[in-house]
Structure formats: C-alpha cells, structure tokens
C-alpha cells in the first residue's frame, strides 16, 4: 500500500513539474536550435532524429526559415525524404545543397555551438563561408560496387573541404590539418566538437580517402574518428 502511494505521489510530482518547465528544459517542447544546450538536449535530439515532424517543428520554433524539397522516390535505395535546402548562418558554397531535415538541424547546432566558437578561439575571427563537396550521391560506401549504401545516397551526409574566414583567408583540410599552428588546432576542434551534433564524423585521421575533407552524417551508427 505504502509503495503504491509513493509511486502515485512521485508520478503526480513529475506531472506537476513538467507543467511548469520552461521550453528549453521541457523534453516535450520543440527544440530551439538557437538556444543554449540544456540537460534535455540529447533527448530532444533523439526525438528529432526519429520524427520528421519534430524536426520541422524545431525549425519553426527557432524562427529559422527553410525551403522544403519534394520527396524523391528511388528503386535503387537512393530515395530522398523529408529534405530541405541546407540553411546556414554562413554561406555554403558552391551552392545550397539538399539535406535531410535532421542533417540540417545538426548543421545549425554545429555552426552555432562548435564551428564559430572554435574559429573565434583559435583564429580570432569567424567563418563566413563553408566549402563543401556535396551531400547527395547515389552510391555505396567508399564507392564500392557492392555493399551498404552511403549516407550520401539519401542526402543524409555532407563532406566539407574548407572554411573561409571573414577577410577571405581559407583554411583547408588538405593543407592545414597536419600543420602546426592555430589553423590545425581550429580544424581539430571542429572535428571534436562536430561529434556532439552528428552521428558520424570522419576526418583525415580516419583513412586516406578522407585526407581532404570532413564527412558528417546522421546515420544510425555512431562514429567519431
């Protein structure tokens, strides 16, 4: 009897607490992509990855305009669903690529909480543009003739080759990753911080195929290399 009463009181207290939580701390509220990370961020990110509606709601709650892309069916495992044109605080070149909503949401969090702070800390300025190598490519992992489809096959990944700073200076992975100095420190901080927001992060430390770029994806497997 006492155990049942204690459980009922605990459940009632939990319901009452949830009622008065601010949105940033309420796991039921849409994620605000502009807010500071909170203790319930991981739970909100998990739900955002599971639910396209929760992802689109996060952009709406954040006041960030997005351009949705029509779904593209595929008989070859290269369908694109719940996608947008990648929004970004800094310019994305050569052009605004197509990305799944969950990849776009992770990118916004990465820019705000990792990329720009790392640039200010190590280089004393901010990033004005990001040079990417694409998001969508209907292919297998490592361009193999057989095997699993790459996350690029569904626009669920982006490859990044360089960052252009305010003033025009470019920091590239192919040139600066292994050099001593603030440029390399910046790139390593970007890689380490990206692992907080993306499910898969591959850098030049992973293998020769990634000597020239970062690979960020929102696939089912966790990797930070």
PyMOL commands that set and color helices and strands:
alter all, ss='L'
color gray80, all
select helices_A, chain A and resi 2-19+23-25+41-50+52-62+101-123+141-143+151-154+173-176+182-194+208-210
alter helices_A, ss='H'
color red, helices_A
select strands_A, chain A and resi 68-69+83-85+91-93+98-100+127-134+157-165+170-172+200-202+214-217+223-224
alter strands_A, ss='S'
color yellow, strands_A
deselect
rebuild
show_as cartoon
